[in-house]
Amino acid sequence: MEQINIDSPSATRAFAALGHAGRLSTFRMIMRFAPRPVRPSELAEALGMKPNTLSGYLSELQQAGLIAVERDGRALYYKAALQTCDALVGYLVNDCCRGRPEICLNALPLSGDRPFRVLFLCSGNSARSIMAEALLSDLGAGRFEAVSAGTAPNGEIHPQARALLEREGHDTLGLWSKSLSQAQRGEEGYDFVFTVCDRAAQEDCDPLPGQPLSAHWGLPDPVKVEGTEAERALAFARTYDALRRRIEVFTALPIEKLDRMSLQAKIDDLSVMKEDDHG
């Protein structure tokens, strides 16, 4: 990520913009989808906010340099200005940390003396997150401990998801649909948290212990696909393939050699990985 410097007036404007509960909530929601841009309608629905109120918040955040706007035809999309946010954090901690942010922030690489703990979070925990858990458990070759959970779990794995995993050679006996509270690991927490559906990314959950790195790997819900049996099976297969491509790249990362900011940038890249991208 390109580094930029931020001066005192710019920092003052940014902090002032975040000093309002509505603008802060809007900014936090945009950050959850970063680096993917978000439609205003998605934000309004997730935040339960009137469009004209949201518009005012977006305008003030944009003027403060915290978000940027993109146009696609007549549609507008908003995304976090990550370079500015990075510079703002650096400005905030530079003096108190004597120019060494690792004193204040957990910036060092993750330790490789144990398996990396990974949580895949979805709403129903019946298909996408279950597939991701099975994939990482097998592709991680003991280097990762994978768990999945749902913000509103269905309580059972979708039959087509289970059938697909078994066809692909995954052991499904240990997989089950569970809530986030049932997946908690106590104070040790997780190293990574990936949301794989937009609804889970929009949930205002309490911070998880362990200061995990997080990214949003949003994918369409194959459970909601209507049509013939073949069309539904194709939707599940596409979801499985998309998750497998991301997880293959993720497991190949030199995690122990990357500082947290570099590692965050790598997993953010996977958030916008195209269907035909690999490696």
N, C-alpha and C positions, 0 to 999 in steps of 0.2 A: 504494500500500500504506500502511495506517495505521501511523504510527510510534509505538513505545512506548519507555519508558525501562526500564532494567534496573539494579538495585542490586547492591552487592558480594556479599551473601549469595546472591542468585539466580544471579549469574555464577559464583560458586564452585561451587554445586550443578551447574550446567550443565557446567562444565569437568570436574568430578569424574566426572560421568556419561559423558563422552566419553573419559575416561582409562582405559578398558578396551577391549581389542581387539574383543571381541564386540559390545559396545554401540556402538562406533564404526562397525563394519561394518554393523550394523543401521541406524543413523542415516544412513549414506552411501547405503544402498540406498533408504531412504524418500525421501531428497532427490532421487535420480535420477528418481523418478516425480512429484515435486512439480510442480504443486500437486494432482495426482490422488491420492486416497487409495488405499491398497494393502491387500489382504487378508493376514492373517497366513500363510495357506497359500502365497501367492505368495512372501513373504519367506523362509519356511522352505525352500522348494524352491530358490530362487535362492542362498541362503547355505549350503545343505546343513546346516541346523541342526535339532536336535530341537525339537519344538513347546514342550515345557516350558521349555527353555533360552531360546528366543526370547521366550516369555511374560514371563520374568523381566526380560529386557533391555528389552522394550517398556514394562513397568511402571516401571522406573527412569528411562527416557527421558521418559516421560509426567510422572512426579513432578518431574523437573527442568525441565519446561515446554518441552522441545524438540520434542515431538510431541503431537498431539491425537488423540482417538479419536472415531469416529462410529459410530452404530448404524443399520443398515438391517434392520428385522425382528429376526431372531436373529443376524445377521451383524455382525461388528465390522470396521471399516476404520481404518487408521492413516494419518495424513498429517503432514507437517512443519509445525510452528508457525512459519511464515515471518517473522512480525513479531518473534517472540522471537529467531530466528536473526539477523535483521537487527540487532536491538538488541545482541545479544551481540558481533557483529563490531564494531559501533560502540564498544562498551565496551572491547574489546580494543585497538583502534588509536587511540582518542581521545588518550591521553596521549603515546604515542610519536610521533604525527603532529601534535602541537600543535593538535588540533581540526580538522585538515585531512586527512581520510582520503585525498584524492586523491594525497597525497604517497606513501602506502604502497600504495594500491590503484589499479589502472588504472580510474579512475572517469569519465574524460572521454569524450565522444562518440567514436564511431568515425570515422575520417577518410574523407571521400568523394572523395579524390584518386585512387582506383583502384577497380576493381570489388570488391564485398564477396565474400569467399570463403566458400562454404557447403558443408558435408559432410553428406550424408544417409547414415545408418548403419543397416544392417539385419543380419540373420543371414546369409541366403542371397544377398542382392544379386541377386535374379532378378526381382523384381516391384515391391514397394512403393518401395524406395529408387531403383530405376531410373526408375519413373514420376515420382518427385519431382525427380530430376535433369533429366529431359526437360522437365517443366513449368517449373521455375525458369529453365532455360536459355532457354526461349522467352518466358515472361512477364516475366522480369527485364530484357529489352530492353537487354542490355549492361551493366546496373548490377550484375549478380551473376555470379560464376563458380561453377557448380554441379558437384559431384562426388559420386558415391555409392560405397559400399564395403560389404563384408560381413565380419562377424567369422568366419564359416565359409562363404565364397562357394561357390555351386554351380558356378561356372565358365561358366554360360551364362544368357542371359535367357530367361525362360519364354515359350513361343511365344504364349500368349494376351496377355501383357503387351506384347510387341512388336507384335502385330497391332492391339491397341487403340490404342497410341500412333500407329501409322501411319494408322489410320482418323481419328484426331483431328488429323492433319496435322503430327506431330512427326517430325523427322529422326532415325532410329535408327542411322545408320551409325557414329556415334562412340560409341555406348553399348556397354559390355561389363562383364561380371561380374568383380569384382576384390576382392582382400583389402585390409584397412586399410593394410598396409605398402605396397602398390602405389599407394595413393591419397595417401600422405604427401607433403607439400609442403616438407620440410626445415624449417629454422628459421622460415620465414615463417608457417607454420601456417594456421589457418582463423579466420575471424571468428565463424562460427556452426557449431554441430554439432547436428543433429536426429536422434534415434533414432526410427525409425518402426515398430519392433517391440519387444515386451517383452523378448525374449531378448537383444537387443543392449543394451538399457538395463541388464540385469542383469549383463552382462559387466564384470569388474573390469579395465578397460583402463588402461594408463598414461596420465597426463595428456598431452593433445595440445599441441604448441607453439602459441604465439600467444595464449594465454589466451582461447579462444573462449567466447562465450556459448552455452549449451546448453539444450535443452528436449526433452521426450519427447512425440512425436506418435504414440503407439501406436495402431495400426489392426489389425483382424483380418487374418490372412494369407489372401488369396484363393486361393493355391495349394493350401491344405488343404481348400477347399470341395469336397464331394462332391455328386453329383447329375447332372442332365442337362447337356448342353452349354450350354443356355440359362441354367440356374441358375449354372453356373460363370462364364459370360460376365457375368452380372449382378453377381456378386461382384467381378470385376475392375473393372467400370464404377463400382460404388459406391466402391471404394477410390480409383480415379482422381478421382472427383468430390470425395471428402472431402479429398484432397490438394490438388486445385485450389483449393477454397475457402480452405484455410489459406494456400496460397502467394499467392493473390490479395491477401489481407489483409496478409501479410508484406511483399510487394513495395510495398505502398502506405504502409508505415510511414515517417515522417520520420527515418530512422536517424541521419543526420548531426546532427540537432537534439536527440536524446535522450541523456541520460547513460546509463551502462551499467545502473544499477539500474532506471531507468524502462524501458529497452529490454528488460531481462530480464523485467519484469512484463508487458510487452506480448506477448512470445513465450510466456510461461507461460499467458496467457489463451488462446492458440491451442491449447494442450495440452488444454484442456477444452471446446473449441469443439464445439457440438452439430451434429448432421447438418443441421439446418435453419437454422443460423446463417450469416450472410454479412454482411461489412462491419462 
